[in-house]
């Protein structure tokens, strides 16, 4: 399934003031959700699915979240929850697929350990849909540029508040964006 998640998380934490990669992926994943989700979507499950897909992809390719290819992230969670041979699939929370630590770990447990299979599949499908839209928008808005998060995410630091990331591409699925 790719890189060893536990080893990757330990290396990442050593290089990032003790933070787990799931923690650092959560804020930009929220930006993706806010950018493209419908109002009736289960926010926590969908953002958790996007976050987990980013974390898994970071371990597979051993890159920072800003350098993740959006298209690869779109497909990553499906590799883990929808393999061809379910008996061989890693179980969330197992040695092969360890749970994250940090402030958003409870949301991970609620989706991947406590929710039923339909809720997990729905959250994964919505994450895949949003990431597909983001990939298409990035490719359309910036033809020839890499379709990585670095090209579509912008950090915002309001005075006295915690930083957050927003998505800053035009959604040009229905046509070419205005050239400005």
C-alpha positions in Angstrom: 0.0 0.0 0.0 2.9 2.4 -0.1 5.1 3.8 2.6 5.0 2.6 6.2 2.6 5.0 7.9 4.0 4.7 11.4 7.6 5.4 10.2 6.5 8.3 8.1 4.5 9.8 10.9 7.5 9.5 13.3 9.9 11.2 10.8 7.3 13.8 10.0 6.8 14.6 13.7 10.5 15.0 14.2 10.7 17.5 11.4 7.5 19.4 12.4 7.6 20.2 16.1 6.0 16.9 17.1 2.9 17.3 14.9 1.3 14.3 13.2 0.8 14.6 9.4 -2.9 14.1 9.9 -2.9 17.3 12.0 -1.2 19.4 9.3 -3.4 18.0 6.5 -6.7 18.8 8.4 -6.6 22.6 7.9 -6.1 22.6 4.1 -8.6 19.7 3.8 -11.1 22.0 5.4 -10.3 24.6 2.8 -11.0 22.1 0.1 -14.3 21.2 1.7 -15.4 24.8 2.1 -14.4 25.6 -1.5 -16.6 22.9 -3.1 -19.0 21.0 -0.8 -22.7 21.2 -0.8 -24.5 22.4 2.3 -26.0 19.0 3.2 -22.7 17.1 3.3 -21.5 15.7 6.6 -18.7 18.2 7.2 -16.7 16.2 9.8 -16.7 12.9 7.8 -15.9 14.5 4.5 -13.1 16.6 5.8 -11.7 13.6 7.7 -11.8 11.6 4.5 -9.9 14.3 2.6 -7.4 14.6 5.4 -6.8 10.9 5.6 -6.3 10.6 1.8 -3.7 13.4 2.1 -1.9 11.7 5.0 -1.9 8.3 3.2 -0.6 9.9 0.0 2.1 11.8 1.9 3.4 8.5 3.2 3.3 6.8 -0.2 5.3 9.5 -1.9 7.2 10.9 1.1 6.4 14.5 0.3 4.9 17.5 2.2 1.2 18.1 1.8 1.9 21.2 -0.3 3.7 19.0 -2.9 1.0 16.4 -3.1 -0.5 15.9 -6.6 -4.2 16.6 -6.2 -5.1 13.8 -8.6 -3.1 11.2 -6.6 -4.7 12.4 -3.4 -8.1 11.9 -5.0 -7.4 8.3 -5.7 -5.4 7.4 -2.5 -8.2 6.6 -0.1 -9.9 4.3 -2.6 -6.7 2.2 -2.6 -7.1 1.6 1.1 -10.9 1.2 1.5 -11.8 -0.4 -1.8 -9.2 -3.0 -2.7 -10.0 -5.9 -5.0 -9.4 -8.5 -2.3 -11.0 -7.2 0.9 -9.5 -10.0 2.9 -6.1 -8.4 2.2 -7.2 -4.9 3.0 -5.6 -3.2 6.0 -8.1 -2.4 8.8 -8.2 1.2 10.0 -6.4 1.3 13.4 -4.3 -1.8 12.6 -0.5 -1.9 12.4 -0.7 -1.5 8.7 -3.1 1.4 8.9 -2.4 3.1 12.3 -4.7 5.8 13.7 -3.3 9.3 13.7 -2.6 11.2 16.9 -3.2 14.8 17.7 -6.2 17.2 18.0 -8.2 15.7 15.1 -7.7 12.0 15.9 -11.2 11.7 17.4 -12.7 12.6 14.1 -10.7 9.9 12.4 -11.9 7.4 15.0 -15.5 8.5 14.5 -15.3 7.9 10.8 -13.0 5.0 10.3 -13.6 3.0 13.5 -17.2 3.9 14.6 -19.2 4.8 11.5 -20.7 2.1 9.4 -19.3 1.1 6.0 -21.9 3.1 4.1 -20.8 6.3 5.9 -17.2 5.6 5.2 -17.9 5.0 1.5 -20.0 8.1 1.3 -17.4 10.3 2.9 -14.7 8.8 0.6 -16.9 9.3 -2.5 -17.5 13.0 -1.6 -13.8 13.5 -0.9 -13.0 11.9 -4.2 -15.5 14.2 -6.0 -14.2 17.4 -4.4 -10.6 16.5 -5.1 -11.6 15.7 -8.7 -13.2 19.1 -9.1 -10.2 20.8 -7.5 -7.8 18.9 -9.9 -9.9 19.9 -12.9 -10.1 23.5 -11.8 -6.4 23.7 -11.1 -5.5 22.1 -14.5 -8.0 24.4 -16.3 -7.0 27.6 -14.5 -3.2 26.9 -14.7 -2.6 24.8 -17.8 0.9 23.3 -17.9 1.5 24.0 -14.2 1.8 21.1 -11.7 -1.5 20.2 -10.1 -0.2 20.2 -6.5 -1.7 21.8 -3.4 1.0 24.4 -3.4 -0.5 25.9 -6.6 -4.1 26.1 -5.3 -3.8 26.8 -1.5 -3.2 30.1 0.1 -2.4 30.6 3.7 -4.3 33.2 5.6 -3.2 34.6 9.0 -5.8 36.8 10.6 -4.4 39.0 13.3 -4.4 37.2 16.6 -6.0 34.0 15.1 -4.7 30.7 13.9 -3.7 30.4 10.3 -5.9 28.6 7.8 -5.7 27.7 4.1 -8.2 28.6 1.4 -8.5 27.3 -2.1 -7.8 30.0 -4.6 -8.6 28.6 -8.0 -11.6 29.3 -10.1 -13.9 26.4 -10.6 -13.9 26.3 -14.4 -15.7 23.0 -15.0 -18.5 24.8 -16.9 -16.2 26.9 -19.1 -12.9 28.6 -19.3 -12.2 31.2 -16.6 -12.0 34.8 -17.5 -8.4 35.7 -18.4 -7.4 38.5 -16.0 
